[in-house]
Amino acid sequence: MSRIQARFASLASAGRKALIPYITAGDPHPSLTVPLLRALVEAGADILELGVPFSDPMADGPVIQRSGERALKHGIGLSDVLKLVVEFRKHDAATPIVLMGYANPVEAMGSASFLEKAKAADIDGVIVVDYPPEECLEFSALAKKNGIDPVFLLAPTSTEKRIEEVARIGSGYLYYVSLRGVTGASHIDLSDVAARIPKIRAATRLPIGVGFGIRDAESARRVAATADAVVIGSRIIQEIESAGPHDSTSRVKALLKPIRQALDA
């Protein structure tokens, strides 16, 4: 059982839902990535999603795009992200970490080399946004061989065939994108999410996380009524962006704590 699977099993036995925050590695400065990850855990995060900066992030809205641009200005690449995870692991060997990014950096490193290095850095899962599942059988098998869960995205437009395919080759959890658009949009349709999750659940035993558009305790609580996890990214990045380097960790903790409380209420 992977660390992600064990975390979801533990939460399920306690009747709790997973809180999965996202930040971009290297934003607002590489020296703050590990402190921010620790702050997220202290505020109640169960699993961490760490974004790999990329110059053409097609699924990301302007908020996360800006975070990637800031990180890239500091020269942060995939190898640097792995080093940051190694640094985090010196003080936290328990919290699952999922890298989230795009195919180009992985292909540039070589997928086999990337997975070997990710294993060495103690990465638990990987989301490659633009890897279509029908072309990922080899990658998924190799990831699992290295003890890494390949996590795939589903959308409101996903067909039953695509849901079954993702459920078959994915591991750890499934990430349901709650809206037709990019990250950071605020028009999440909670009734649509509530209707779609049972259909996905019928095709898989994997936990289902929901992201894109969750911005506060109330939207997180309502999503968690049907999902196993809530994923929050753009709202956290906004807090980092407005806080400045000196206040970012305290502001992120202040944002996440009431969301954690709402999920546990």
PyRosetta script that sets phi, psi and omega in degrees:
from pyrosetta import init, pose_from_sequence

init()
pose = pose_from_sequence("MSRIQARFASLASAGRKALIPYITAGDPHPSLTVPLLRALVEAGADILELGVPFSDPMADGPVIQRSGERALKHGIGLSDVLKLVVEFRKHDAATPIVLMGYANPVEAMGSASFLEKAKAADIDGVIVVDYPPEECLEFSALAKKNGIDPVFLLAPTSTEKRIEEVARIGSGYLYYVSLRGVTGASHIDLSDVAARIPKIRAATRLPIGVGFGIRDAESARRVAATADAVVIGSRIIQEIESAGPHDSTSRVKALLKPIRQALDA")
pose.set_psi(1, 128.6)
pose.set_omega(1, 179.7)
pose.set_phi(2, -72.9)
pose.set_psi(2, 167.9)
pose.set_omega(2, 179.7)
pose.set_phi(3, -65.4)
pose.set_psi(3, -34.7)
pose.set_omega(3, 176.5)
pose.set_phi(4, -65.7)
pose.set_psi(4, -46.9)
pose.set_omega(4, -179.9)
pose.set_phi(5, -61.8)
pose.set_psi(5, -40.8)
pose.set_omega(5, 179.1)
pose.set_phi(6, -65.2)
pose.set_psi(6, -37.3)
pose.set_omega(6, 179.5)
pose.set_phi(7, -66.4)
pose.set_psi(7, -44.4)
pose.set_omega(7, 178.0)
pose.set_phi(8, -64.9)
pose.set_psi(8, -38.4)
pose.set_omega(8, 178.8)
pose.set_phi(9, -63.5)
pose.set_psi(9, -41.8)
pose.set_omega(9, 178.6)
pose.set_phi(10, -64.4)
pose.set_psi(10, -42.6)
pose.set_omega(10, 178.7)
pose.set_phi(11, -65.0)
pose.set_psi(11, -42.3)
pose.set_omega(11, -179.5)
pose.set_phi(12, -62.5)
pose.set_psi(12, -40.1)
pose.set_omega(12, -179.3)
pose.set_phi(13, -67.4)
pose.set_psi(13, -24.7)
pose.set_omega(13, 178.7)
pose.set_phi(14, -94.3)
pose.set_psi(14, -0.3)
pose.set_omega(14, -179.2)
pose.set_phi(15, 69.5)
pose.set_psi(15, 30.5)
pose.set_omega(15, -177.2)
pose.set_phi(16, -114.9)
pose.set_psi(16, 159.9)
pose.set_omega(16, 178.3)
pose.set_phi(17, -107.6)
pose.set_psi(17, 149.7)
pose.set_omega(17, -176.3)
pose.set_phi(18, -82.0)
pose.set_psi(18, 139.4)
pose.set_omega(18, 173.3)
pose.set_phi(19, -108.0)
pose.set_psi(19, 118.9)
pose.set_omega(19, -175.6)
pose.set_phi(20, -122.0)
pose.set_psi(20, 96.4)
pose.set_omega(20, 177.1)
pose.set_phi(21, -85.9)
pose.set_psi(21, 154.3)
pose.set_omega(21, 179.3)
pose.set_phi(22, -121.4)
pose.set_psi(22, 136.0)
pose.set_omega(22, 166.4)
pose.set_phi(23, -134.9)
pose.set_psi(23, 161.2)
pose.set_omega(23, 177.1)
pose.set_phi(24, -94.3)
pose.set_psi(24, 128.1)
pose.set_omega(24, 178.7)
pose.set_phi(25, -60.9)
pose.set_psi(25, 132.7)
pose.set_omega(25, 177.9)
pose.set_phi(26, 91.5)
pose.set_psi(26, -4.2)
pose.set_omega(26, -179.6)
pose.set_phi(27, -110.1)
pose.set_psi(27, 131.5)
pose.set_omega(27, 1.0)
pose.set_phi(28, -81.0)
pose.set_psi(28, -11.4)
pose.set_omega(28, 177.1)
pose.set_phi(29, -155.1)
pose.set_psi(29, 144.5)
pose.set_omega(29, -178.8)
pose.set_phi(30, -54.7)
pose.set_psi(30, -31.9)
pose.set_omega(30, -178.5)
pose.set_phi(31, -68.5)
pose.set_psi(31, -15.5)
pose.set_omega(31, -177.3)
pose.set_phi(32, -99.7)
pose.set_psi(32, -6.9)
pose.set_omega(32, -176.4)
pose.set_phi(33, -62.9)
pose.set_psi(33, -49.7)
pose.set_omega(33, -179.6)
pose.set_phi(34, -65.2)
pose.set_psi(34, -45.8)
pose.set_omega(34, 174.9)
pose.set_phi(35, -58.3)
pose.set_psi(35, -36.5)
pose.set_omega(35, 177.7)
pose.set_phi(36, -67.3)
pose.set_psi(36, -41.7)
pose.set_omega(36, 177.2)
pose.set_phi(37, -60.5)
pose.set_psi(37, -43.0)
pose.set_omega(37, 178.9)
pose.set_phi(38, -64.7)
pose.set_psi(38, -39.5)
pose.set_omega(38, 179.1)
pose.set_phi(39, -63.4)
pose.set_psi(39, -38.7)
pose.set_omega(39, 178.6)
pose.set_phi(40, -63.2)
pose.set_psi(40, -41.5)
pose.set_omega(40, 178.3)
pose.set_phi(41, -65.4)
pose.set_psi(41, -43.1)
pose.set_omega(41, 179.4)
pose.set_phi(42, -62.5)
pose.set_psi(42, -28.9)
pose.set_omega(42, -179.5)
pose.set_phi(43, -85.2)
pose.set_psi(43, -3.3)
pose.set_omega(43, 174.5)
pose.set_phi(44, 116.1)
pose.set_psi(44, 11.7)
pose.set_omega(44, 177.9)
pose.set_phi(45, -66.4)
pose.set_psi(45, 140.7)
pose.set_omega(45, 177.4)
pose.set_phi(46, -98.5)
pose.set_psi(46, -36.2)
pose.set_omega(46, 178.7)
pose.set_phi(47, -138.4)
pose.set_psi(47, 144.2)
pose.set_omega(47, -179.4)
pose.set_phi(48, -111.1)
pose.set_psi(48, 133.4)
pose.set_omega(48, 170.0)
pose.set_phi(49, -105.6)
pose.set_psi(49, 124.6)
pose.set_omega(49, -177.4)
pose.set_phi(50, -116.2)
pose.set_psi(50, 117.5)
pose.set_omega(50, -176.5)
pose.set_phi(51, -78.7)
pose.set_psi(51, 138.3)
pose.set_omega(51, 174.5)
pose.set_phi(52, -94.6)
pose.set_psi(52, 117.0)
pose.set_omega(52, -177.0)
pose.set_phi(53, -58.5)
pose.set_psi(53, 139.9)
pose.set_omega(53, 179.4)
pose.set_phi(54, -147.9)
pose.set_psi(54, 145.9)
pose.set_omega(54, -172.2)
pose.set_phi(55, -75.6)
pose.set_psi(55, -16.9)
pose.set_omega(55, -176.9)
pose.set_phi(56, -135.7)
pose.set_psi(56, 66.3)
pose.set_omega(56, -174.3)
pose.set_phi(57, -80.4)
pose.set_psi(57, 89.3)
pose.set_omega(57, -168.8)
pose.set_phi(58, -63.6)
pose.set_psi(58, -26.3)
pose.set_omega(58, -177.0)
pose.set_phi(59, -94.5)
pose.set_psi(59, -3.4)
pose.set_omega(59, -173.9)
pose.set_phi(60, -99.1)
pose.set_psi(60, 139.7)
pose.set_omega(60, 175.0)
pose.set_phi(61, -78.2)
pose.set_psi(61, -177.3)
pose.set_omega(61, -173.6)
pose.set_phi(62, -62.0)
pose.set_psi(62, -31.9)
pose.set_omega(62, -177.9)
pose.set_phi(63, -64.9)
pose.set_psi(63, -51.6)
pose.set_omega(63, -179.6)
pose.set_phi(64, -73.0)
pose.set_psi(64, -30.4)
pose.set_omega(64, 173.6)
pose.set_phi(65, -58.6)
pose.set_psi(65, -44.9)
pose.set_omega(65, 179.9)
pose.set_phi(66, -64.1)
pose.set_psi(66, -37.7)
pose.set_omega(66, 178.9)
pose.set_phi(67, -63.4)
pose.set_psi(67, -39.4)
pose.set_omega(67, 176.8)
pose.set_phi(68, -65.7)
pose.set_psi(68, -39.1)
pose.set_omega(68, 178.2)
pose.set_phi(69, -63.5)
pose.set_psi(69, -41.0)
pose.set_omega(69, 178.5)
pose.set_phi(70, -63.5)
pose.set_psi(70, -42.0)
pose.set_omega(70, 179.9)
pose.set_phi(71, -66.3)
pose.set_psi(71, -40.7)
pose.set_omega(71, -179.9)
pose.set_phi(72, -65.1)
pose.set_psi(72, -32.8)
pose.set_omega(72, 176.4)
pose.set_phi(73, -63.5)
pose.set_psi(73, -25.3)
pose.set_omega(73, 176.1)
pose.set_phi(74, -88.4)
pose.set_psi(74, 4.4)
pose.set_omega(74, 176.8)
pose.set_phi(75, 77.5)
pose.set_psi(75, 22.1)
pose.set_omega(75, -177.0)
pose.set_phi(76, -79.6)
pose.set_psi(76, 121.1)
pose.set_omega(76, 174.7)
pose.set_phi(77, -120.7)
pose.set_psi(77, -174.4)
pose.set_omega(77, -175.7)
pose.set_phi(78, -60.4)
pose.set_psi(78, -41.7)
pose.set_omega(78, 179.1)
pose.set_phi(79, -62.2)
pose.set_psi(79, -37.8)
pose.set_omega(79, 179.0)
pose.set_phi(80, -67.3)
pose.set_psi(80, -37.0)
pose.set_omega(80, 178.0)
pose.set_phi(81, -61.6)
pose.set_psi(81, -43.4)
pose.set_omega(81, 178.8)
pose.set_phi(82, -62.1)
pose.set_psi(82, -38.5)
pose.set_omega(82, 178.4)
pose.set_phi(83, -64.9)
pose.set_psi(83, -36.6)
pose.set_omega(83, 177.8)
pose.set_phi(84, -65.1)
pose.set_psi(84, -37.2)
pose.set_omega(84, 177.3)
pose.set_phi(85, -66.2)
pose.set_psi(85, -40.5)
pose.set_omega(85, 176.7)
pose.set_phi(86, -58.7)
pose.set_psi(86, -41.4)
pose.set_omega(86, 178.1)
pose.set_phi(87, -64.1)
pose.set_psi(87, -43.0)
pose.set_omega(87, 178.4)
pose.set_phi(88, -61.7)
pose.set_psi(88, -39.4)
pose.set_omega(88, -176.6)
pose.set_phi(89, -66.8)
pose.set_psi(89, -17.0)
pose.set_omega(89, 177.6)
pose.set_phi(90, -63.3)
pose.set_psi(90, -24.1)
pose.set_omega(90, -176.9)
pose.set_phi(91, -121.3)
pose.set_psi(91, -7.3)
pose.set_omega(91, -179.1)
pose.set_phi(92, -146.3)
pose.set_psi(92, 103.5)
pose.set_omega(92, 179.9)
pose.set_phi(93, -100.5)
pose.set_psi(93, 3.1)
pose.set_omega(93, -171.7)
pose.set_phi(94, -107.1)
pose.set_psi(94, -35.1)
pose.set_omega(94, -172.6)
pose.set_phi(95, -76.7)
pose.set_psi(95, 123.3)
pose.set_omega(95, 178.0)
pose.set_phi(96, -64.8)
pose.set_psi(96, 140.4)
pose.set_omega(96, 177.8)
pose.set_phi(97, -123.0)
pose.set_psi(97, 130.2)
pose.set_omega(97, 177.6)
pose.set_phi(98, -115.5)
pose.set_psi(98, 123.2)
pose.set_omega(98, 173.4)
pose.set_phi(99, -81.7)
pose.set_psi(99, 136.0)
pose.set_omega(99, 178.6)
pose.set_phi(100, -126.8)
pose.set_psi(100, 125.3)
pose.set_omega(100, -178.6)
pose.set_phi(101, -168.6)
pose.set_psi(101, -156.2)
pose.set_omega(101, -173.2)
pose.set_phi(102, -119.4)
pose.set_psi(102, 167.5)
pose.set_omega(102, -170.6)
pose.set_phi(103, -68.1)
pose.set_psi(103, -35.6)
pose.set_omega(103, -172.2)
pose.set_phi(104, -54.9)
pose.set_psi(104, -50.9)
pose.set_omega(104, 178.7)
pose.set_phi(105, -62.4)
pose.set_psi(105, -35.9)
pose.set_omega(105, 178.7)
pose.set_phi(106, -66.8)
pose.set_psi(106, -44.7)
pose.set_omega(106, -179.9)
pose.set_phi(107, -66.6)
pose.set_psi(107, -36.4)
pose.set_omega(107, 179.3)
pose.set_phi(108, -64.2)
pose.set_psi(108, -37.1)
pose.set_omega(108, 177.5)
pose.set_phi(109, -79.3)
pose.set_psi(109, -26.9)
pose.set_omega(109, -172.8)
pose.set_phi(110, 96.9)
pose.set_psi(110, 123.9)
pose.set_omega(110, -172.1)
pose.set_phi(111, -61.3)
pose.set_psi(111, -39.3)
pose.set_omega(111, 179.4)
pose.set_phi(112, -66.0)
pose.set_psi(112, -43.4)
pose.set_omega(112, 178.1)
pose.set_phi(113, -64.3)
pose.set_psi(113, -42.0)
pose.set_omega(113, 178.4)
pose.set_phi(114, -58.4)
pose.set_psi(114, -47.3)
pose.set_omega(114, -177.6)
pose.set_phi(115, -66.7)
pose.set_psi(115, -35.7)
pose.set_omega(115, 176.0)
pose.set_phi(116, -64.1)
pose.set_psi(116, -44.1)
pose.set_omega(116, -179.7)
pose.set_phi(117, -70.3)
pose.set_psi(117, -35.1)
pose.set_omega(117, 177.1)
pose.set_phi(118, -64.9)
pose.set_psi(118, -40.0)
pose.set_omega(118, 176.8)
pose.set_phi(119, -62.6)
pose.set_psi(119, -44.0)
pose.set_omega(119, -179.8)
pose.set_phi(120, -63.6)
pose.set_psi(120, -31.2)
pose.set_omega(120, 178.8)
pose.set_phi(121, -83.3)
pose.set_psi(121, -2.6)
pose.set_omega(121, 178.9)
pose.set_phi(122, 70.2)
pose.set_psi(122, 41.4)
pose.set_omega(122, 173.0)
pose.set_phi(123, -79.4)
pose.set_psi(123, 142.6)
pose.set_omega(123, -176.9)
pose.set_phi(124, -100.4)
pose.set_psi(124, -30.5)
pose.set_omega(124, -177.3)
pose.set_phi(125, -152.0)
pose.set_psi(125, 164.5)
pose.set_omega(125, 179.1)
pose.set_phi(126, -144.6)
pose.set_psi(126, 134.4)
pose.set_omega(126, 173.4)
pose.set_phi(127, -116.1)
pose.set_psi(127, 114.8)
pose.set_omega(127, 173.8)
pose.set_phi(128, -107.0)
pose.set_psi(128, 102.5)
pose.set_omega(128, -166.7)
pose.set_phi(129, -55.4)
pose.set_psi(129, -42.1)
pose.set_omega(129, -174.2)
pose.set_phi(130, -102.6)
pose.set_psi(130, 26.0)
pose.set_omega(130, 168.8)
pose.set_phi(131, -93.3)
pose.set_psi(131, 106.8)
pose.set_omega(131, 177.4)
pose.set_phi(132, -68.9)
pose.set_psi(132, 136.0)
pose.set_omega(132, -174.3)
pose.set_phi(133, -59.4)
pose.set_psi(133, -32.8)
pose.set_omega(133, -177.5)
pose.set_phi(134, -68.6)
pose.set_psi(134, -13.6)
pose.set_omega(134, 177.7)
pose.set_phi(135, -109.5)
pose.set_psi(135, 13.4)
pose.set_omega(135, -171.2)
pose.set_phi(136, -116.5)
pose.set_psi(136, 15.0)
pose.set_omega(136, -178.1)
pose.set_phi(137, -59.3)
pose.set_psi(137, -45.9)
pose.set_omega(137, -179.0)
pose.set_phi(138, -67.7)
pose.set_psi(138, -43.5)
pose.set_omega(138, 179.5)
pose.set_phi(139, -62.8)
pose.set_psi(139, -44.8)
pose.set_omega(139, -178.9)
pose.set_phi(140, -63.2)
pose.set_psi(140, -42.8)
pose.set_omega(140, 179.8)
pose.set_phi(141, -63.6)
pose.set_psi(141, -41.7)
pose.set_omega(141, -179.6)
pose.set_phi(142, -68.8)
pose.set_psi(142, -37.2)
pose.set_omega(142, 176.5)
pose.set_phi(143, -61.0)
pose.set_psi(143, -48.3)
pose.set_omega(143, 179.9)
pose.set_phi(144, -62.1)
pose.set_psi(144, -36.8)
pose.set_omega(144, 178.1)
pose.set_phi(145, -62.1)
pose.set_psi(145, -31.2)
pose.set_omega(145, 178.5)
pose.set_phi(146, -89.9)
pose.set_psi(146, 8.2)
pose.set_omega(146, 178.4)
pose.set_phi(147, 76.1)
pose.set_psi(147, 23.5)
pose.set_omega(147, -178.6)
pose.set_phi(148, -114.8)
pose.set_psi(148, 130.5)
pose.set_omega(148, 179.5)
pose.set_phi(149, -80.9)
pose.set_psi(149, 120.8)
pose.set_omega(149, 172.2)
pose.set_phi(150, -82.3)
pose.set_psi(150, 116.3)
pose.set_omega(150, -176.0)
pose.set_phi(151, -104.0)
pose.set_psi(151, 131.5)
pose.set_omega(151, -177.6)
pose.set_phi(152, -117.6)
pose.set_psi(152, 156.6)
pose.set_omega(152, -179.5)
pose.set_phi(153, -93.7)
pose.set_psi(153, 145.0)
pose.set_omega(153, 168.5)
pose.set_phi(154, -124.2)
pose.set_psi(154, 151.7)
pose.set_omega(154, -176.7)
pose.set_phi(155, -127.1)
pose.set_psi(155, 167.1)
pose.set_omega(155, 175.8)
pose.set_phi(156, -57.7)
pose.set_psi(156, -23.0)
pose.set_omega(156, -179.2)
pose.set_phi(157, -92.8)
pose.set_psi(157, 0.1)
pose.set_omega(157, -178.7)
pose.set_phi(158, -63.9)
pose.set_psi(158, 133.2)
pose.set_omega(158, 178.8)
pose.set_phi(159, -79.2)
pose.set_psi(159, 167.1)
pose.set_omega(159, 176.1)
pose.set_phi(160, -59.7)
pose.set_psi(160, -38.9)
pose.set_omega(160, 178.6)
pose.set_phi(161, -62.2)
pose.set_psi(161, -43.6)
pose.set_omega(161, 179.3)
pose.set_phi(162, -66.0)
pose.set_psi(162, -40.3)
pose.set_omega(162, 177.8)
pose.set_phi(163, -60.2)
pose.set_psi(163, -45.2)
pose.set_omega(163, 179.3)
pose.set_phi(164, -64.3)
pose.set_psi(164, -38.1)
pose.set_omega(164, -179.8)
pose.set_phi(165, -66.2)
pose.set_psi(165, -46.7)
pose.set_omega(165, 179.0)
pose.set_phi(166, -63.8)
pose.set_psi(166, -40.9)
pose.set_omega(166, 178.9)
pose.set_phi(167, -62.6)
pose.set_psi(167, -32.6)
pose.set_omega(167, -177.5)
pose.set_phi(168, -74.6)
pose.set_psi(168, -41.9)
pose.set_omega(168, -174.0)
pose.set_phi(169, -100.2)
pose.set_psi(169, -14.9)
pose.set_omega(169, 179.9)
pose.set_phi(170, -79.0)
pose.set_psi(170, 168.4)
pose.set_omega(170, 179.6)
pose.set_phi(171, -155.4)
pose.set_psi(171, 160.8)
pose.set_omega(171, 179.9)
pose.set_phi(172, 86.7)
pose.set_psi(172, -71.6)
pose.set_omega(172, 174.6)
pose.set_phi(173, -164.3)
pose.set_psi(173, 165.6)
pose.set_omega(173, 172.4)
pose.set_phi(174, -104.0)
pose.set_psi(174, 141.1)
pose.set_omega(174, -177.3)
pose.set_phi(175, -107.8)
pose.set_psi(175, 108.5)
pose.set_omega(175, 178.4)
pose.set_phi(176, -91.8)
pose.set_psi(176, 117.0)
pose.set_omega(176, 176.4)
pose.set_phi(177, -79.6)
pose.set_psi(177, 116.1)
pose.set_omega(177, -165.1)
pose.set_phi(178, -78.3)
pose.set_psi(178, -6.1)
pose.set_omega(178, -176.0)
pose.set_phi(179, -147.7)
pose.set_psi(179, 163.2)
pose.set_omega(179, 177.4)
pose.set_phi(180, -89.4)
pose.set_psi(180, 90.5)
pose.set_omega(180, -177.4)
pose.set_phi(181, 167.5)
pose.set_psi(181, -161.8)
pose.set_omega(181, -177.2)
pose.set_phi(182, -101.1)
pose.set_psi(182, 171.7)
pose.set_omega(182, 178.1)
pose.set_phi(183, -60.1)
pose.set_psi(183, 149.8)
pose.set_omega(183, 174.4)
pose.set_phi(184, 93.1)
pose.set_psi(184, -9.3)
pose.set_omega(184, 178.0)
pose.set_phi(185, -65.5)
pose.set_psi(185, 151.5)
pose.set_omega(185, -173.7)
pose.set_phi(186, -111.6)
pose.set_psi(186, 9.6)
pose.set_omega(186, -174.2)
pose.set_phi(187, -105.1)
pose.set_psi(187, 43.1)
pose.set_omega(187, 178.1)
pose.set_phi(188, -60.1)
pose.set_psi(188, 132.8)
pose.set_omega(188, 178.9)
pose.set_phi(189, -98.1)
pose.set_psi(189, 96.2)
pose.set_omega(189, -174.6)
pose.set_phi(190, -65.8)
pose.set_psi(190, -32.6)
pose.set_omega(190, 177.5)
pose.set_phi(191, -67.3)
pose.set_psi(191, -36.6)
pose.set_omega(191, 177.4)
pose.set_phi(192, -66.8)
pose.set_psi(192, -41.2)
pose.set_omega(192, 176.8)
pose.set_phi(193, -59.9)
pose.set_psi(193, -45.9)
pose.set_omega(193, -179.4)
pose.set_phi(194, -61.8)
pose.set_psi(194, -30.7)
pose.set_omega(194, 179.2)
pose.set_phi(195, -80.1)
pose.set_psi(195, -32.1)
pose.set_omega(195, -174.6)
pose.set_phi(196, -82.5)
pose.set_psi(196, -35.2)
pose.set_omega(196, -174.2)
pose.set_phi(197, -58.7)
pose.set_psi(197, -45.3)
pose.set_omega(197, 178.8)
pose.set_phi(198, -59.7)
pose.set_psi(198, -33.4)
pose.set_omega(198, 178.5)
pose.set_phi(199, -67.6)
pose.set_psi(199, -38.5)
pose.set_omega(199, 176.5)
pose.set_phi(200, -69.1)
pose.set_psi(200, -41.5)
pose.set_omega(200, -177.6)
pose.set_phi(201, -62.8)
pose.set_psi(201, -28.8)
pose.set_omega(201, 178.9)
pose.set_phi(202, -66.5)
pose.set_psi(202, -19.6)
pose.set_omega(202, -176.4)
pose.set_phi(203, -102.0)
pose.set_psi(203, -3.9)
pose.set_omega(203, -173.8)
pose.set_phi(204, -153.5)
pose.set_psi(204, 155.4)
pose.set_omega(204, 172.0)
pose.set_phi(205, -101.0)
pose.set_psi(205, -1.1)
pose.set_omega(205, 178.6)
pose.set_phi(206, -71.1)
pose.set_psi(206, 146.4)
pose.set_omega(206, 172.6)
pose.set_phi(207, -61.7)
pose.set_psi(207, 152.9)
pose.set_omega(207, -178.3)
pose.set_phi(208, -118.7)
pose.set_psi(208, 120.9)
pose.set_omega(208, 174.4)
pose.set_phi(209, -103.5)
pose.set_psi(209, 147.2)
pose.set_omega(209, -179.6)
pose.set_phi(210, -121.5)
pose.set_psi(210, 131.8)
pose.set_omega(210, 178.0)
pose.set_phi(211, -139.5)
pose.set_psi(211, -178.3)
pose.set_omega(211, -176.8)
pose.set_phi(212, 75.6)
pose.set_psi(212, 103.8)
pose.set_omega(212, 173.8)
pose.set_phi(213, 102.1)
pose.set_psi(213, -5.0)
pose.set_omega(213, 177.6)
pose.set_phi(214, -84.8)
pose.set_psi(214, 122.2)
pose.set_omega(214, -168.9)
pose.set_phi(215, -127.9)
pose.set_psi(215, -13.2)
pose.set_omega(215, -174.9)
pose.set_phi(216, -155.5)
pose.set_psi(216, -179.5)
pose.set_omega(216, -175.9)
pose.set_phi(217, -63.1)
pose.set_psi(217, -39.1)
pose.set_omega(217, -176.5)
pose.set_phi(218, -68.8)
pose.set_psi(218, -46.4)
pose.set_omega(218, 178.8)
pose.set_phi(219, -65.8)
pose.set_psi(219, -35.3)
pose.set_omega(219, 176.9)
pose.set_phi(220, -64.9)
pose.set_psi(220, -43.8)
pose.set_omega(220, -179.3)
pose.set_phi(221, -62.3)
pose.set_psi(221, -42.5)
pose.set_omega(221, -177.7)
pose.set_phi(222, -69.7)
pose.set_psi(222, -38.3)
pose.set_omega(222, 176.4)
pose.set_phi(223, -65.0)
pose.set_psi(223, -41.0)
pose.set_omega(223, -177.7)
pose.set_phi(224, -67.5)
pose.set_psi(224, -12.8)
pose.set_omega(224, 177.0)
pose.set_phi(225, -63.4)
pose.set_psi(225, -27.1)
pose.set_omega(225, 179.4)
pose.set_phi(226, -119.9)
pose.set_psi(226, -25.6)
pose.set_omega(226, -177.9)
pose.set_phi(227, -93.0)
pose.set_psi(227, 167.4)
pose.set_omega(227, 177.5)
pose.set_phi(228, -93.2)
pose.set_psi(228, -16.8)
pose.set_omega(228, -177.4)
pose.set_phi(229, -154.3)
pose.set_psi(229, 151.9)
pose.set_omega(229, 171.4)
pose.set_phi(230, -117.7)
pose.set_psi(230, 137.5)
pose.set_omega(230, -179.3)
pose.set_phi(231, -113.0)
pose.set_psi(231, 127.4)
pose.set_omega(231, -177.7)
pose.set_phi(232, -126.6)
pose.set_psi(232, 122.4)
pose.set_omega(232, -178.4)
pose.set_phi(233, -126.3)
pose.set_psi(233, -66.6)
pose.set_omega(233, -172.4)
pose.set_phi(234, -58.4)
pose.set_psi(234, -39.0)
pose.set_omega(234, -179.2)
pose.set_phi(235, -63.5)
pose.set_psi(235, -36.5)
pose.set_omega(235, 177.5)
pose.set_phi(236, -69.2)
pose.set_psi(236, -42.9)
pose.set_omega(236, 178.9)
pose.set_phi(237, -61.6)
pose.set_psi(237, -38.6)
pose.set_omega(237, 176.8)
pose.set_phi(238, -58.8)
pose.set_psi(238, -41.5)
pose.set_omega(238, -179.7)
pose.set_phi(239, -65.3)
pose.set_psi(239, -41.8)
pose.set_omega(239, 177.7)
pose.set_phi(240, -62.7)
pose.set_psi(240, -42.5)
pose.set_omega(240, -176.9)
pose.set_phi(241, -64.3)
pose.set_psi(241, -41.4)
pose.set_omega(241, -177.4)
pose.set_phi(242, -82.6)
pose.set_psi(242, -22.5)
pose.set_omega(242, -175.1)
pose.set_phi(243, -77.3)
pose.set_psi(243, -36.4)
pose.set_omega(243, -171.5)
pose.set_phi(244, 85.7)
pose.set_psi(244, 163.3)
pose.set_omega(244, -172.2)
pose.set_phi(245, -61.8)
pose.set_psi(245, -31.2)
pose.set_omega(245, -173.9)
pose.set_phi(246, -78.0)
pose.set_psi(246, -26.6)
pose.set_omega(246, -175.7)
pose.set_phi(247, -111.5)
pose.set_psi(247, 3.1)
pose.set_omega(247, -170.7)
pose.set_phi(248, -64.5)
pose.set_psi(248, -41.5)
pose.set_omega(248, -177.5)
pose.set_phi(249, -67.1)
pose.set_psi(249, -42.6)
pose.set_omega(249, -179.7)
pose.set_phi(250, -68.3)
pose.set_psi(250, -36.9)
pose.set_omega(250, -179.8)
pose.set_phi(251, -69.2)
pose.set_psi(251, -37.7)
pose.set_omega(251, 178.8)
pose.set_phi(252, -65.5)
pose.set_psi(252, -42.9)
pose.set_omega(252, 177.8)
pose.set_phi(253, -62.7)
pose.set_psi(253, -42.0)
pose.set_omega(253, 179.9)
pose.set_phi(254, -64.1)
pose.set_psi(254, -33.6)
pose.set_omega(254, 178.0)
pose.set_phi(255, -71.0)
pose.set_psi(255, -42.5)
pose.set_omega(255, -170.8)
pose.set_phi(256, -79.8)
pose.set_psi(256, -31.6)
pose.set_omega(256, -174.1)
pose.set_phi(257, -58.0)
pose.set_psi(257, -47.0)
pose.set_omega(257, 178.6)
pose.set_phi(258, -66.7)
pose.set_psi(258, -26.4)
pose.set_omega(258, 175.4)
pose.set_phi(259, -68.4)
pose.set_psi(259, -42.9)
pose.set_omega(259, 175.2)
pose.set_phi(260, -59.9)
pose.set_psi(260, -44.5)
pose.set_omega(260, 179.9)
pose.set_phi(261, -62.6)
pose.set_psi(261, -38.9)
pose.set_omega(261, 179.7)
pose.set_phi(262, -66.6)
pose.set_psi(262, -37.5)
pose.set_omega(262, 178.7)
pose.set_phi(263, -67.9)
pose.set_psi(263, -31.0)
pose.set_omega(263, -177.3)
pose.set_phi(264, -91.5)
pose.set_psi(264, -8.8)
pose.set_omega(264, -174.9)
pose.set_phi(265, -68.0)
pose.dump_pdb("model.pdb")
